[in-house]
Amino acid sequence: MLYDQQHKTITTQRLLLRLFEKSDAETIAELCNNINIYQNTLYLPYPYSVEDALTWMEPHRERFIADKSYEFAVTDKENGQLYGAIALSNNRAFQHGEIAYWIGEPFWGKGYATEAAQAIVQFAFEEKKLHKVFARYFGTNPASGRVLQKIGMKEEGILKEHVRKGNRYEDLIHYGMLNEGAHSPLSATESEG
């Protein structure tokens, strides 16, 4: 993972994670206007329009600069094709962040979510110095759980029928990982007391 602070990009072996641009709105709408994406994501509406994409993208840059959240387009490093999105929230009070992602259905099964998630976790720990990163997924979407397992996250619990999605209730499975490479200032204080 290579983070370019000036351009706000993350480069991996195959991917370039970059800020969204208005010109991405049509592609985002095409990828997100998909019942399978809707059923597996917490907040995306369905149907999904270009206007939805523009509204969603509007605060990204401001939130990035304010260190509140980091929304990246997941794109092909060579040809720029947009595959999906990955985001990291930044709760500075608790020094943790949540990752969330979606990959367009035509690109499922190619490892893009795993590669992007690994990079965003590295970004969270190395660049943003977070103590913990976590993610949640619907119990009906085990593929998302496999992504989290592949990047080293561990299951921390299941919130039974926690979210109403359409006409059904969904379990939310919670995964997390600690920044084992960082020294926690709380640990030193606690061990002295």
C-alpha positions in Angstrom: 0.0 0.0 0.0 1.3 3.4 -1.0 -0.5 6.5 0.3 0.0 9.8 -1.6 -1.2 12.4 0.9 -1.0 15.3 -1.7 -3.3 13.5 -4.2 -5.3 11.6 -1.5 -4.8 8.3 -3.2 -3.8 4.8 -2.1 -2.1 2.5 -4.6 -2.1 -1.3 -4.3 -0.9 -4.1 -6.6 -3.9 -3.8 -9.0 -5.9 -0.8 -7.6 -5.9 2.9 -7.3 -8.1 4.2 -4.5 -8.9 7.8 -5.2 -11.5 10.4 -4.3 -14.7 10.3 -6.2 -15.2 12.9 -9.0 -18.5 14.2 -10.4 -17.8 12.4 -13.6 -18.1 9.1 -11.7 -21.8 9.7 -11.0 -23.2 7.8 -14.0 -21.0 4.8 -13.4 -21.9 4.7 -9.7 -25.6 4.9 -10.5 -25.2 2.0 -13.1 -23.4 -0.2 -10.5 -25.6 0.7 -7.5 -28.9 0.5 -9.3 -28.8 -3.3 -8.7 -31.0 -5.2 -6.3 -28.1 -7.4 -5.2 -26.0 -4.4 -4.2 -29.0 -2.9 -2.4 -29.8 -6.2 -0.5 -26.2 -6.4 0.8 -25.5 -2.8 1.8 -26.8 -0.9 4.9 -27.5 2.5 3.5 -27.7 2.5 -0.3 -31.2 3.3 -1.7 -32.9 1.3 -4.5 -33.5 2.3 -7.2 -30.3 4.3 -7.3 -30.1 7.4 -9.6 -27.3 9.7 -10.8 -28.8 12.3 -8.4 -28.3 9.8 -5.5 -24.6 9.4 -6.5 -24.1 13.2 -6.7 -25.7 13.7 -3.3 -23.6 10.9 -1.8 -20.4 12.3 -3.2 -20.9 15.9 -2.3 -19.5 15.9 1.3 -16.6 13.5 0.6 -13.8 15.9 0.1 -14.8 18.1 3.1 -15.1 15.1 5.4 -11.7 13.8 4.2 -10.0 17.1 4.9 -11.7 17.3 8.3 -10.5 13.8 9.1 -14.0 12.6 9.7 -14.2 9.9 7.0 -12.3 8.8 3.9 -14.4 7.7 0.9 -12.4 6.2 -1.9 -13.4 5.0 -5.4 -12.0 1.6 -6.0 -10.5 1.7 -9.5 -8.2 -0.2 -11.8 -4.7 1.1 -11.5 -4.0 0.7 -15.2 -7.1 1.7 -17.0 -9.1 3.7 -14.3 -12.2 1.5 -14.5 -14.4 2.1 -11.4 -15.2 -1.1 -9.6 -16.8 0.2 -6.4 -16.2 2.1 -3.2 -14.5 1.7 0.2 -14.8 4.0 3.1 -13.2 4.5 6.6 -14.9 6.5 9.3 -12.7 8.2 11.9 -14.0 8.4 15.4 -11.2 10.4 17.0 -12.6 10.3 20.5 -12.4 6.5 20.5 -9.5 6.1 18.0 -11.4 3.7 15.9 -12.9 3.6 12.5 -15.4 1.5 10.6 -14.8 0.3 7.1 -17.6 -0.2 4.6 -17.4 -1.2 0.9 -19.3 -2.2 -2.1 -18.1 -3.7 -5.4 -20.2 -3.6 -8.5 -21.7 -7.1 -9.3 -19.8 -7.5 -12.7 -16.5 -7.3 -10.6 -17.4 -9.8 -7.8 -15.1 -12.7 -7.2 -12.0 -11.0 -8.4 -10.5 -10.1 -5.0 -11.0 -6.3 -5.4 -12.9 -5.9 -2.1 -10.2 -7.9 -0.2 -7.3 -5.9 -1.8 -9.0 -2.6 -1.1 -10.0 -3.5 2.4 -6.4 -4.6 3.2 -5.2 -1.2 2.0 -7.7 0.8 3.9 -6.9 -1.1 7.1 -3.2 -0.3 6.5 -4.1 3.3 5.9 -6.1 3.4 9.1 -3.3 2.0 11.2 -0.2 3.5 9.6 -1.5 6.9 8.4 -4.4 7.7 10.7 -2.9 5.9 13.8 -6.3 4.4 14.7 -6.3 1.8 17.6 -9.1 -0.3 16.1 -10.9 -0.9 12.8 -14.2 -2.7 12.6 -16.8 -3.6 10.0 -20.4 -5.0 10.0 -22.1 -7.1 7.4 -25.5 -8.8 6.9 -25.7 -12.5 7.9 -27.2 -13.1 4.4 -23.9 -11.8 2.8 -21.2 -14.3 3.8 -19.0 -13.2 1.0 -18.4 -9.9 2.8 -17.5 -11.9 5.9 -14.9 -13.8 4.0 -13.3 -10.5 2.9 -13.0 -9.5 6.5 -11.6 -12.9 7.5 -9.0 -12.7 4.7 -7.7 -9.3 6.0 -7.3 -10.7 9.5 -10.4 -9.4 11.2 -12.1 -11.6 13.9 -15.8 -12.0 14.6 -16.8 -10.0 17.7 -20.5 -10.7 17.8 -23.8 -10.9 16.1 -26.6 -8.4 16.6 -29.7 -10.5 16.0 -32.3 -9.0 13.6 -30.7 -5.6 14.2 -31.7 -3.9 10.9 -34.8 -3.8 8.9 -34.0 -4.1 5.2 -37.0 -4.0 3.0 -39.6 -6.3 4.5 -37.1 -8.4 6.5 -34.9 -8.1 9.6 -31.2 -8.7 9.2 -28.6 -9.9 11.6 -25.5 -7.7 11.7 -22.2 -9.6 12.1 -19.6 -7.5 13.8 -15.8 -8.0 13.0 -12.8 -6.0 14.2 -9.1 -5.9 14.6 -6.7 -4.0 16.8 -3.6 -2.1 15.7 -1.2 -4.5 17.3 1.8 -2.4 16.1 0.8 0.7 17.9 1.6 1.5 21.6 -1.6 2.5 23.4 -1.1 5.5 25.7 -3.8 4.0 27.9 -1.9 0.7 28.4 1.2 2.5 29.8 -1.0 4.5 32.3 -3.0 1.5 33.3 0.1 -0.6 34.0 1.6 2.1 36.2 -1.5 2.3 38.4 
